[in-house]
Amino acid sequence: MTVYNFNAGPAILPPEVLSQAQEELRDYNGVGISVMEMSHRSKEFEAINSEAEARFKRLLGIESGYRVLFMQGGASSQFSTVPMNLLPADRVADYILTGVWSEKARDEAQKLGQVHIAASTADEQYRRIPRQDEIQLSENPAYVHITTNNTIYGTQWQTLPNVGEHLLVADMSSDIMSRPFDATKFGVVYAGAQKNLGPSGVTVVLIREDWLDRAPKSVPTMLRYATHAKNNSLYNTPPTFGIYMLNLVLGWIEAQGGLAGMAVHNQRKASAIYGAIDGSNGFYTGHATLDSRSQMNITFRLPSEALEKQFVSVAQNAGMIGLAGHRSVGGIRASVYNAMSIAGAEALASLMREFAGQNS
Ligand SMILES: *Cc1c(COP(=O)(O)O)cnc(C)c1O
């Protein structure tokens, strides 16, 4: 039976990438040993490492002015690394709250400096992204932090907020490389790899070169962006196998037509599943408002918790796994990251129609 993996993260990887990794596992490129067994200073690994950075920039269409760093500690470590490096004592950082992950990012920043909440939809159970006219920036923010896709609630910024001449810092863990975006609007973009880019263990950071040296002297060596930039992410032993996998995934995205190709693919998958929600006469109710729907995490409820449990189990028997919602919101969550096929999304949509027909 074909298994469709709707896990929220760690998540589905492209089958072509897994096959290539399997083929090369014991003998990378004729060297006779695995990538996992190689020095991170070997010419083979250095080539993988620099190809990954080059591919990342190429996908975003940026030639200069930015670095791509491969770090550890997950997106959660970036919640504090960002303000440690980029929020001076005499400045304020603006945070827009769209879910639990942005709250966590704010909490860390508050431990380290001054924070202004520029907008929040917390009192609407984070069902939507704030409108432009609800965003109130502080006078001269060091940066404006957003979470581009809210993995738990299933909401996503449809267009970037307008923050004037200021720069954005974004947690893109769950929608990075799923659609084109204008990198020049950002000072920093960070993402744990385990949703759209590869296995867990690597954290990707895109940073403006002129932001690299802003950290006060007190910031420890390993937590300074400049350390990792100066050493091409090889200051200490990086997660080499994860970076190798990430490089293969980036190559796969290029082969799918880059970010424009991914956007078309993701749009088709999301509309298949949202179509099943909207066509169910209220059997399924989406958590997100129509104008804030995520193309990566599709969240919805059924008429009762008992039916939700039954749905998850029927889906599981049909080979569709990972559909239970996050423990904090319940319901169903279908994560349809880049690597999910259109066939997988259509299979879920058709199961949803069948299940609604039998149970409403
Ligand atoms: C999964 C996720 C995180 C947490 O990432 P870790 O790598 O586990 O720290 C943070 N932000 C968002 C938006 C996520 O989806």
The ligand as a MOL file (V3000), in Angstrom:
LIG
                    3D

  0  0  0     0  0            999 V3000
M  V30 BEGIN CTAB
M  V30 COUNTS 15 15 0 0 0
M  V30 BEGIN ATOM
M  V30 1 C 8.4560 23.3740 14.0180 0
M  V30 2 C 8.5560 24.8310 14.1870 0
M  V30 3 C 9.4400 25.4140 15.1140 0
M  V30 4 C 10.2990 24.5870 16.0450 0
M  V30 5 O 11.4090 24.1710 15.3710 0
M  V30 6 P 12.6000 23.3770 16.1330 0
M  V30 7 O 13.5550 23.1710 15.0070 0
M  V30 8 O 11.9920 22.1250 16.6790 0
M  V30 9 O 13.1280 24.2390 17.2040 0
M  V30 10 C 9.5170 26.7850 15.1750 0
M  V30 11 N 8.7600 27.5710 14.3860 0
M  V30 12 C 7.8850 27.0480 13.4910 0
M  V30 13 C 7.0790 27.9650 12.6280 0
M  V30 14 C 7.7650 25.6740 13.3710 0
M  V30 15 O 6.9000 25.1610 12.4900 0
M  V30 END ATOM
M  V30 BEGIN BOND
M  V30 1 1 1 2
M  V30 2 1 2 3
M  V30 3 2 2 14
M  V30 4 1 3 4
M  V30 5 2 3 10
M  V30 6 1 4 5
M  V30 7 1 5 6
M  V30 8 2 6 7
M  V30 9 1 6 8
M  V30 10 1 6 9
M  V30 11 1 10 11
M  V30 12 2 11 12
M  V30 13 1 12 13
M  V30 14 1 12 14
M  V30 15 1 14 15
M  V30 END BOND
M  V30 END CTAB
M  END
